[in-house]
Amino acid sequence: MEIKVAVVTGATKGIGYAIAERLLESGARVFICARNKPELKRALEQLSASGTVEGEVCDVRSEDQVRMMLEEAKRVFGGVDILINNAGMGVFGKTVEELSGEEFRQTLETNLFGVFYACHYACSDAPRTRRRLHHQHFVARRPERTSADGRVQRFEVRTQRIFGSADAGSETRRYQGKLRVSGLGQHIFRRRLAVEGNGWQLQPEDIADVVMDLLAMNPRALPSKIEIRPSKPPRK
């Protein structure tokens, strides 16, 4: 890869860490962030073996923290070419009655507001720098399940509207060669290494491979929405 600068949110473990590692191995300079300072320090120490990496503590629910994080990334590396909005959360296995208002609010602030904040401040100087910004969304989408009486058995906050916002943001600049937006969703992802008998589940490196393929595509092609699934899930 031509030397570029990438920002990866939520990159101390799992998908974010795998993407940051792949980017570093490709020659990119990477700036990562996460809420937990000890985990961030550990990730930076490990990732430094693969290339030039810096980072800062940041809770993407805070607009000020996102702004300061991206300002620091631009100060350290001179700009941002690639933005990976990986930080996200979900509340799984709860019914609508069991899900609290606070849990719902935190999910929206992380998965929706956090993405907006990062896009807003990463793109703020794009017209001046004329950099091409690659922007990846990770949006988990799973169906709600209902019982025979129509009661929702599982309620999962989804942020599919992000795709629409991303498309709108890309449309205004992509003809100027300044902004390319892709959306990537994954199903049935297991954050821990698959245990014996569960090797069919997607792993962080699988998602990282897709991201690198997207970044390597010819500029004339714009993959807008990509979904990756396990190739051989167990039969029901």
Secondary structure as the mmCIF struct_conf table of DSSP 4:
data_model
#
loop_
_struct_conf.conf_type_id
_struct_conf.id
_struct_conf.beg_label_comp_id
_struct_conf.beg_label_asym_id
_struct_conf.beg_label_seq_id
_struct_conf.end_label_comp_id
_struct_conf.end_label_asym_id
_struct_conf.end_label_seq_id
STRN STRN1 VAL A 5 THR A 9
BEND BEND1 GLY A 10 GLY A 10
BEND BEND2 THR A 12 LYS A 13
HELX_RH_AL_P HELX_RH_AL_P1 GLY A 14 GLU A 25
TURN_TY1_P TURN_TY1_P1 SER A 26 GLY A 27
STRN STRN2 ARG A 29 ALA A 34
BEND BEND3 ARG A 35 ARG A 35
HELX_RH_AL_P HELX_RH_AL_P2 LYS A 37 LEU A 47
TURN_TY1_P TURN_TY1_P2 SER A 48 SER A 50
BEND BEND4 GLY A 51 GLY A 51
STRN STRN3 VAL A 53 VAL A 57
TURN_TY1_P TURN_TY1_P3 VAL A 60 ARG A 61
HELX_RH_AL_P HELX_RH_AL_P3 GLU A 63 PHE A 77
BEND BEND5 GLY A 78 GLY A 79
BEND BEND6 ASP A 81 ASP A 81
STRN STRN4 ILE A 82 ASN A 85
BEND BEND7 GLY A 93 GLY A 93
TURN_TY1_P TURN_TY1_P4 VAL A 96 GLU A 98
BEND BEND8 LEU A 99 LEU A 99
HELX_RH_AL_P HELX_RH_AL_P4 GLY A 101 LEU A 108
HELX_RH_PI_P HELX_RH_PI_P1 GLU A 109 PHE A 113
HELX_RH_AL_P HELX_RH_AL_P5 GLY A 114 CYS A 123
TURN_TY1_P TURN_TY1_P5 SER A 124 ASP A 125
HELX_RH_AL_P HELX_RH_AL_P6 ALA A 126 THR A 129
HELX_LH_PP_P HELX_LH_PP_P1 ARG A 131 ARG A 132
STRN STRN5 LEU A 133 PHE A 138
STRN STRN6 ARG A 145 THR A 146
TURN_TY1_P TURN_TY1_P6 ALA A 148 ASP A 149
BEND BEND9 GLY A 150 GLY A 150
STRN STRN7 VAL A 152 ARG A 154
TURN_TY1_P TURN_TY1_P7 GLN A 160 GLN A 160
HELX_RH_AL_P HELX_RH_AL_P7 ARG A 161 GLU A 171
TURN_TY1_P TURN_TY1_P8 THR A 172 ARG A 173
HELX_RH_3T_P HELX_RH_3T_P1 ARG A 174 GLN A 176
TURN_TY1_P TURN_TY1_P9 GLY A 177 GLY A 177
BEND BEND10 LYS A 178 LYS A 178
STRN STRN8 LEU A 179 GLN A 186
BEND BEND11 HIS A 187 ILE A 188
STRN STRN9 PHE A 189 PHE A 189
BEND BEND12 ARG A 191 ARG A 192
HELX_LH_PP_P HELX_LH_PP_P2 LEU A 193 VAL A 195
TURN_TY1_P TURN_TY1_P10 GLU A 196 GLY A 197
TURN_TY1_P TURN_TY1_P11 GLY A 199 TRP A 200
BEND BEND13 GLN A 201 GLN A 201
STRN STRN10 LEU A 202 LEU A 202
HELX_RH_AL_P HELX_RH_AL_P8 PRO A 204 LEU A 215
TURN_TY1_P TURN_TY1_P12 ALA A 216 ALA A 216
BEND BEND14 MET A 217 MET A 217
TURN_TY1_P TURN_TY1_P13 PRO A 219 ARG A 220
STRN STRN11 LYS A 225 ILE A 228
BEND BEND15 SER A 231 LYS A 232
HELX_LH_PP_P HELX_LH_PP_P3 PRO A 233 ARG A 235
#
